[in-house]
Amino acid sequence: MIKSPAGTSIITAAAISALLVGCSTSVDAGKSEPKMSGEKVATLVSEKLASTTGQPKPDISCPEDLVGKVGTSTRCKLTAGDGSTLGVTVTVTSVDGDRINFDFEADATASPAS
């Protein structure tokens, strides 16, 4: 579970999945081939989720870079404070020069902590 600094609000991984559906963001990838590092994707998804929920940024990891080609996707993992995990698919929706726009959607079901 993800707790606010005051410890009063709790969001479970299952609840987060509903919040992730249909979000989108973009980044200017620079002058070379449009590609976004997995670390940058994870940061942007985490920031977007935090701003949407008003909660602290969740722990998200994306092991692969996201290539700026419409329809390309990568899988990320959100890990809640209780150790449960939720898969997140990030998919490129458009590319404008070096700017990559993407949506992300969480799996419907979280995996329990091991």
Residue pairs with C-beta under 8 A, 6 or more apart in sequence:
1 10
1 11
1 12
1 13
1 80
1 81
1 82
2 10
2 11
2 16
2 55
2 56
2 58
2 80
2 81
3 9
3 10
3 56
3 81
4 55
4 56
5 56
9 54
9 55
11 19
11 53
11 55
12 80
12 82
12 84
12 110
13 78
13 80
13 84
13 85
13 86
13 110
14 86
14 109
14 110
16 49
16 53
16 58
16 78
16 80
16 86
16 106
17 86
17 106
17 107
17 108
17 109
17 110
18 106
19 49
19 52
19 53
19 106
20 45
20 49
20 88
20 104
20 105
20 106
21 105
21 106
22 103
22 105
23 45
23 48
23 49
23 52
23 103
23 104
24 93
24 101
24 102
24 103
24 104
25 44
25 45
25 48
25 101
25 102
26 99
26 100
26 101
26 102
27 36
27 40
27 44
27 99
27 100
28 98
28 99
29 35
29 36
29 68
29 98
29 99
29 100
30 98
31 98
32 98
33 67
33 68
34 67
34 68
34 69
34 95
34 97
34 98
34 99
34 100
35 65
35 66
35 67
35 68
35 100
36 65
36 66
36 68
36 100
37 65
38 61
38 62
38 63
38 64
38 65
38 66
38 74
38 76
39 62
41 62
41 65
41 66
41 74
41 76
41 90
41 102
42 60
42 61
42 62
42 76
45 60
45 62
45 76
45 88
45 90
45 104
46 57
46 58
46 59
46 60
47 57
48 104
49 55
49 57
49 58
49 60
50 56
50 57
50 58
58 78
58 79
58 80
59 78
59 79
59 80
60 76
60 77
60 78
60 79
60 88
61 76
61 77
61 79
62 74
62 75
62 76
62 77
62 90
63 75
63 76
64 74
64 75
65 74
66 72
66 73
66 74
66 90
66 92
66 100
66 102
67 92
68 92
68 95
68 98
68 100
69 92
69 95
70 92
70 93
70 94
70 95
71 91
71 92
72 91
72 92
73 89
73 90
73 91
73 92
74 89
74 90
75 87
75 88
75 89
75 90
76 87
76 88
76 89
76 90
76 104
77 85
77 86
77 87
77 88
78 85
78 86
78 87
78 88
78 106
79 85
80 86
80 110
82 113
83 112
83 113
83 114
84 110
84 111
84 112
84 113
85 110
85 111
85 113
86 106
86 107
86 110
86 111
87 106
87 107
87 111
88 104
88 105
88 106
88 107
89 104
89 105
89 106
89 107
90 102
90 103
90 104
91 102
91 103
91 104
91 105
92 100
92 101
92 102
93 101
93 102
93 103
94 101
95 101
